[in-house]
Amino acid sequence: MKNLKIGLLSIILFVNIGCIQTGEPNRGVKVAPNQTQSIMVLQNQNFGNYHALLIYVDDYKYLSKLETPKNDIKAVATILKNRYGFKEVTIVPNPKNSDELVAILDKLTQKMTQNDNLLIYYAGHGDYIKKGDAGFWLLKDARKDSRVGWISVKQAINFTLSQMRAKHILVVSDSCYSGAILRKGGTKLGVNRADMHYYKEIYQKKSRTALTSGALEPVMDGDPINPNHSVFTNGFLYALQNNQKPIFTLEEKFSNIKRYVQLKSDMQTPLYSDIVKTGHDMGGDFIFIDNSKKLLSIPPQPYQPPKKTSRKIRGLNNNVKKILQEGDKYKKTEKILKAMQSYQKTCDLENGIGCAKLGMIYHKQGNDVKAVIYFTKACSFGVKKACRVIEH
């Protein structure tokens, strides 16, 4: 985290998934808009219906099993339904082969209308055959020595996208060699405009885009900090969880996701672009509506004096203040270990300042992984400066 500025407490979070060859689990065989304007757009613009098809494969019959896909998909489903207004979220666990998945995709194709937005998320093994320049998702019955149980990204997934009537489709692929879906694809999406007309205009354009956990490379199955999810999925979730805008395109969050993953992994680089030959209109993108931010449109409430604090809470606050001062004293006398212990106590009591100070010590020591953990905690406990690094 060499880009962290000492004067501004800042934070980042991280995420990922897997392949088969290495000793570590992996997934393969080898510009802020004006808030008032945002609220007006949310009230006056219909952005259609949101659907999600979430696919995971972890219980492989012939390949190595994966630890995180099921947890990844469940977490993504929860935030899409509870915060981003996805009315229909379908989870497909461990499809056996391409026939089973194609049948699901065909049924979905018939159902989609021009007023629909669709997010397809895949978590599982993947592979790439260089000779045919072809990428594959590997389903439950997949083998190393046969293409039974493999589904072609180009022939099945991309073809399906070209046939669907949905206005916007986003494919998120967390697997090894997932960048194959973008092979010979479109150029990088354009820079976002700050004015709110951008979102009205972009909605009118058909979009077919893909976010991948890596290029033509293996990717990690577990995140060292949060092993319940892949590094990539943690990054995707972090971008959605820490959003501050009522409306945004995925392109606006991509740099945060990419930075998160690159800081956590030396082996993978996420990609985001349009998908070639699927009906994508230049400039189109997938739009997210954050329902939690609609609260901004509620008129301000009359001022009410703060409630009196109970003795118990006052005692806790005084205790935290005392421990912080103790930590500062230790730090000034270069008793760093004792200072860290004091800051840890306050952080455990959900005091953001203590978490942030502990993060700064770890940053100065060169331990950026732990620095990120405590900056993230500080951000979640209300230290706004600890959140700002994700905007840079």
Solvent accessible surface area in square Angstrom, and as a share of the most:
residue,aa,sasa,rsa
1,M,14,0.06
2,K,196,0.83
3,N,112,0.57
4,L,12,0.06
5,K,123,0.52
6,I,93,0.47
7,G,70,0.67
8,L,58,0.29
9,L,38,0.19
10,S,5,0.03
11,I,0,0.00
12,I,4,0.02
13,L,39,0.19
14,F,4,0.02
15,V,0,0.00
16,N,0,0.00
17,I,0,0.00
18,G,0,0.00
19,C,2,0.01
20,I,27,0.14
21,Q,109,0.48
22,T,69,0.40
23,G,88,0.85
24,E,121,0.54
25,P,81,0.51
26,N,2,0.01
27,R,0,0.00
28,G,0,0.00
29,V,17,0.10
30,K,114,0.48
31,V,109,0.63
32,A,81,0.63
33,P,11,0.07
34,N,83,0.43
35,Q,94,0.42
36,T,87,0.51
37,Q,78,0.35
38,S,1,0.01
39,I,25,0.13
40,M,104,0.46
41,V,6,0.03
42,L,24,0.12
43,Q,122,0.54
44,N,116,0.59
45,Q,40,0.18
46,N,102,0.52
47,F,11,0.04
48,G,16,0.15
49,N,53,0.27
50,Y,14,0.05
51,H,22,0.10
52,A,4,0.03
53,L,4,0.02
54,L,0,0.00
55,I,0,0.00
56,Y,15,0.06
57,V,0,0.00
58,D,23,0.12
59,D,59,0.31
60,Y,3,0.01
61,K,129,0.55
62,Y,96,0.37
63,L,12,0.06
64,S,55,0.36
65,K,125,0.53
66,L,10,0.05
67,E,134,0.60
68,T,2,0.01
69,P,0,0.00
70,K,86,0.36
71,N,63,0.32
72,D,0,0.00
73,I,0,0.00
74,K,103,0.44
75,A,26,0.20
76,V,0,0.00
77,A,4,0.03
78,T,70,0.41
79,I,16,0.08
80,L,0,0.00
81,K,107,0.45
82,N,116,0.60
83,R,48,0.18
84,Y,3,0.01
85,G,28,0.27
86,F,6,0.02
87,K,160,0.68
88,E,67,0.30
89,V,29,0.17
90,T,58,0.34
91,I,67,0.34
92,V,13,0.07
93,P,74,0.47
94,N,33,0.17
95,P,0,0.00
96,K,110,0.47
97,N,50,0.25
98,S,32,0.21
99,D,113,0.58
100,E,68,0.31
101,L,0,0.00
102,V,52,0.30
103,A,63,0.49
104,I,48,0.25
105,L,2,0.01
106,D,69,0.36
107,K,157,0.67
108,L,25,0.12
109,T,26,0.15
110,Q,142,0.63
111,K,99,0.42
112,M,1,0.00
113,T,57,0.33
114,Q,132,0.59
115,N,63,0.32
116,D,7,0.03
117,N,2,0.01
118,L,1,0.00
119,L,0,0.00
120,I,1,0.01
121,Y,0,0.00
122,Y,0,0.00
123,A,0,0.00
124,G,0,0.00
125,H,0,0.00
126,G,0,0.00
127,D,5,0.02
128,Y,23,0.09
129,I,63,0.32
130,K,170,0.72
131,K,201,0.85
132,G,50,0.48
133,D,26,0.13
134,A,21,0.16
135,G,3,0.03
136,F,20,0.08
137,W,3,0.01
138,L,0,0.00
139,L,0,0.00
140,K,43,0.18
141,D,31,0.16
142,A,0,0.00
143,R,95,0.35
144,K,122,0.52
145,D,127,0.66
146,S,38,0.24
147,R,158,0.58
148,V,92,0.53
149,G,4,0.04
150,W,23,0.08
151,I,2,0.01
152,S,16,0.10
153,V,7,0.04
154,K,107,0.45
155,Q,142,0.63
156,A,16,0.13
157,I,2,0.01
158,N,18,0.09
159,F,123,0.51
160,T,10,0.06
161,L,0,0.00
162,S,42,0.27
163,Q,96,0.43
164,M,3,0.01
165,R,126,0.46
166,A,0,0.00
167,K,41,0.17
168,H,1,0.00
169,I,0,0.00
170,L,0,0.00
171,V,0,0.00
172,V,0,0.00
173,S,1,0.01
174,D,0,0.00
175,S,1,0.00
176,C,1,0.01
177,Y,25,0.10
178,S,7,0.05
179,G,3,0.03
180,A,12,0.09
181,I,4,0.02
182,L,21,0.10
183,R,97,0.36
184,K,168,0.71
185,G,28,0.27
186,G,32,0.31
187,T,101,0.59
188,K,166,0.70
189,L,17,0.09
190,G,51,0.49
191,V,134,0.77
192,N,25,0.13
193,R,112,0.41
194,A,47,0.36
195,D,52,0.27
196,M,9,0.04
197,H,112,0.50
198,Y,24,0.09
199,Y,1,0.00
200,K,80,0.34
201,E,80,0.36
202,I,5,0.02
203,Y,15,0.06
204,Q,113,0.50
205,K,80,0.34
206,K,62,0.26
207,S,0,0.00
208,R,0,0.00
209,T,0,0.00
210,A,0,0.00
211,L,0,0.00
212,T,0,0.00
213,S,0,0.00
214,G,0,0.00
215,A,29,0.22
216,L,61,0.30
217,E,36,0.16
218,P,34,0.22
219,V,0,0.00
220,M,29,0.13
221,D,2,0.01
222,G,26,0.25
223,D,2,0.01
224,P,97,0.61
225,I,50,0.26
226,N,53,0.27
227,P,90,0.57
228,N,88,0.45
229,H,24,0.11
230,S,0,0.00
231,V,0,0.00
232,F,0,0.00
233,T,0,0.00
234,N,11,0.06
235,G,2,0.02
236,F,1,0.00
237,L,8,0.04
238,Y,8,0.03
239,A,6,0.05
240,L,1,0.00
241,Q,90,0.40
242,N,36,0.18
243,N,1,0.01
244,Q,115,0.51
245,K,32,0.14
246,P,3,0.02
247,I,0,0.00
248,F,0,0.00
249,T,0,0.00
250,L,1,0.00
251,E,28,0.12
252,E,28,0.13
253,K,13,0.06
254,F,28,0.12
255,S,73,0.47
256,N,28,0.14
257,I,1,0.00
258,K,67,0.28
259,R,49,0.18
260,Y,6,0.02
261,V,0,0.00
262,Q,79,0.35
263,L,66,0.33
264,K,23,0.10
265,S,7,0.05
266,D,158,0.82
267,M,71,0.32
268,Q,5,0.02
269,T,47,0.27
270,P,1,0.00
271,L,60,0.30
272,Y,15,0.06
273,S,13,0.08
274,D,15,0.08
275,I,1,0.00
276,V,54,0.31
277,K,185,0.79
278,T,1,0.01
279,G,44,0.42
280,H,35,0.16
281,D,61,0.32
282,M,158,0.71
283,G,34,0.32
284,G,0,0.00
285,D,2,0.01
286,F,0,0.00
287,I,2,0.01
288,F,0,0.00
289,I,18,0.09
290,D,0,0.00
291,N,52,0.27
292,S,48,0.31
293,K,36,0.15
294,K,90,0.38
295,L,121,0.60
296,L,78,0.39
297,S,46,0.30
298,I,93,0.47
299,P,98,0.62
300,P,131,0.83
301,Q,134,0.60
302,P,106,0.67
303,Y,181,0.69
304,Q,144,0.64
305,P,99,0.62
306,P,114,0.72
307,K,191,0.81
308,K,200,0.85
309,T,54,0.31
310,S,56,0.36
311,R,203,0.74
312,K,175,0.74
313,I,90,0.46
314,R,114,0.41
315,G,38,0.36
316,L,79,0.39
317,N,83,0.43
318,N,98,0.50
319,N,68,0.35
320,V,13,0.07
321,K,126,0.53
322,K,144,0.61
323,I,24,0.12
324,L,24,0.12
325,Q,104,0.46
326,E,72,0.32
327,G,0,0.00
328,D,44,0.23
329,K,138,0.58
330,Y,56,0.21
331,K,69,0.29
332,K,171,0.72
333,T,80,0.47
334,E,143,0.64
335,K,104,0.44
336,I,61,0.31
337,L,125,0.62
338,K,100,0.42
339,A,0,0.00
340,M,24,0.11
341,Q,95,0.42
342,S,4,0.02
343,Y,0,0.00
344,Q,53,0.24
345,K,112,0.48
346,T,0,0.00
347,C,4,0.03
348,D,97,0.50
349,L,74,0.37
350,E,121,0.54
351,N,36,0.19
352,G,6,0.06
353,I,75,0.38
354,G,0,0.00
355,C,0,0.00
356,A,0,0.00
357,K,55,0.23
358,L,3,0.01
359,G,0,0.00
360,M,16,0.07
361,I,7,0.03
362,Y,30,0.11
363,H,28,0.13
364,K,124,0.52
365,Q,105,0.47
366,G,57,0.55
367,N,57,0.29
368,D,37,0.19
369,V,67,0.39
370,K,89,0.38
371,A,0,0.00
372,V,0,0.00
373,I,45,0.23
374,Y,26,0.10
375,F,0,0.00
376,T,23,0.14
377,K,79,0.33
378,A,0,0.00
379,C,20,0.12
380,S,84,0.54
381,F,76,0.32
382,G,54,0.52
383,V,21,0.12
384,K,159,0.67
385,K,93,0.40
386,A,0,0.00
387,C,30,0.18
388,R,102,0.37
389,V,5,0.03
390,I,18,0.09
391,E,118,0.53
392,H,140,0.62
